[in-house]
Amino acid sequence: MKTRTIILASVFAVLFGIITNSASLLAQHGAGTKGKVLFIASNPAQNKQTGWPIGVWAAEITHPYWEFTEAGYTVEIASPDGGALKFDGFSDPEDASKYSAFDILSLGFKKDASKMALLENTKKLSTVNANDYKAIFVCGGQGPMYTFIDNAELHKFFADFYLTGKPTAAICHGTCILLKTKLPNGKFLVEGKKWTGFASGEEQYADNFVGMKIQPFRIEDEARKMPNSKFEIGEPFAPYAVQDGNLITGQQQNSGSAAARLVIAQLEKDKSRYPTYVLVHGAWADESAWGFVRNQLAVNANVVVVNLPAHGLNLTSASKVTLNDYVKTVSDAIKEQKGKVTLVAHSMAGIVASQVANNLADKIEKVVYVAAYLPKNGEDLLTLSKKDAQSKVGGALEFSQDYTEAKIKKDMIVPAVCADCPDFMKDVLVKYHKAEPAKPLGEKVSLGAKFNSVPKYYISTTNDNAVGYDLQKAMIAANGGIKKVIEMNTSHLPFVAKPEEFVKILTSLQSAQ
């Protein structure tokens, strides 16, 4: 029994992962995990017809914002001049007119200081890198009829983005840009395409409501003068959105959600244009291990995080888990993806990823090992771990009575795993530490020619006190199949200690041969 305890101690000492289930990091489950959408809204201006201060219509920010964030996207906001935005008076649910008093989404947005902060310092459009966004969404309101209609920079930005094939949307008076936006061939972007915008009948209703002419022109009237015009409208002030290829337009302020849902549906179809990463956490961890890098990586990729059985919120008994259970969980996630994936494995998951790569070689573009175990055929984690002399936690394990699971003594978690983590993460590491299943660690992998055919890369950690740097180098040399090794000067958790550097390295490997 003493020998068994020593062996298990050496294993668990080097298997470390992380639980980053921090409220400050993951305030909303799934928030921002699918990439970013750029809203473009009007800067404050003055209506020359009425003398009113004008800007963006509240619901055209708040309702699409709700749709996109609920679907897992991050929303950022830009404007032609950058800086602060203002809601049109009639769109404010607390305006004395009570015109939008029913709009509880906008009211909730307005009462949330963190949401209103998004409007205080919007990006200047000229500084925006369009490649950082999977879709754009031009908002309306009264401002665009003055600030957008003759803005050549905005027109070009919209046309250039449209030509990438990514979802390109505009709603309400924001669609006025389509009256002048042209493609490089000189033709109007909307020529021959179905689209919509604020209807003339709706303009007339608004004019009647306030007793004067509000807008300097009417979008529908001008649209019907355009060559090969296919402008169409729905019922007045009813949600109505139109899609023609990757161009999506909404009729008026009540159509923001409808247009956003069309964009979201198109984004799902659009996944094939991006590489897909499947991220697998290590021991004593769960899917949130990737919380520092997941959203960054999703800017230009599809990102799938796997939660292994008996980890995190998965309540499977640790005593019942086998290596095959891990392999099946990862394999099932990969099979759900269209095309090939880049499989990224941290620490203990290197064993799992190797077996998966052997079993599903035709679905794996490449495997990236991150401070991970790298086995040869017939090896198991126990065998590899006994070669590691750099562990700081070998004698700091607490086992269950039947030795089916183990924990690390709390005072050793941080120095062994992430001494270079932010302080709040050190607290999280200790708080969410959960016992690790022991059985999978002694189960051997069966690897053959298919495994050898899959391209493999390794991100090595030079200050690692969990899976020692010397062991990493030894495994890389023994395997002989690693195409490239990139070193990071971090602890066992490079994606926590230096997340931006980690993402840069990982994305650079996407084009590696």
Protein Blocks (a to p, Z undefined) as FASTA:
>chain_A
ZZmmmmmmmmmmmmcccddbbfklmmpghihkloccddddddddddfknopacdddfklm
mmmmmmmmmnopacddddfkgpjddddfklpmkbfklmmmmmmmlmmmmmmmklmmmmmm
ccdfklpcfklpcbdcddedjklmmmmmmmmklmmmmmmmmmnopacddehjllmmmmmp
ccfkopafkgoiacddddfklmmmmmmmnopafbfbdfklmmmmpghiabdcddehiacd
ddehjaccdfblmlmmmmmmmmmmmmmmmmmmpccddddddehiafklmmmmmmmmmmmc
ccdddddehiajblbdfklpcfklmmmmmmmmmmmpgcjdddddehjlmmmmmmmmmmmm
mlpmbdcdehiacddehiafklmmmmpckbcklmmcccdfkopaccddfklmmmmmmmmb
cfklmmmmmmmgccddfklmmpccdddfklmmpccdddddfkbckbgfklmmmmmmmnop
afbdcdddddfblmlmmmmlmmmmmmmmmmpZZ
